[in-house]
């Protein structure tokens, strides 16, 4: 799944590809926003990203299948 995260006062968003459960990620991000604590996400290659809960502007989780490349015919 693809996770897009906006950080306050930052013109760019974080984009993370992860194999984690979408509901679990949204629950952890919601808890981080509620109490201002940081949250750690792990991408599909094992890289860890620490996100400040107090500065989280938005999170978008996409569970759609990846775009297909090629021609239909």
C-alpha positions, 0 to 999 in steps of 0.5 A: 500500500502507499502512504502519503503523509503531510507535515506542517510547514513542509512543502513536500509530502512523505510517500512510503510504500509499506506492507503493513495493514492499512487499519493498523497504520491509520490507528497508530497515526491517529494516536500519534496526532491525539497525544503528539507522540512520534510514530515509526513506520517501516517501508517495504524495504525495511527502512524506518521513518520517524514522523512527529505526531504533533506536526502531522498535517494529513495522512492518505492511505491507498490500498489500490492495486498498482498501476498497470504499464503497457498497452491494452489491445 
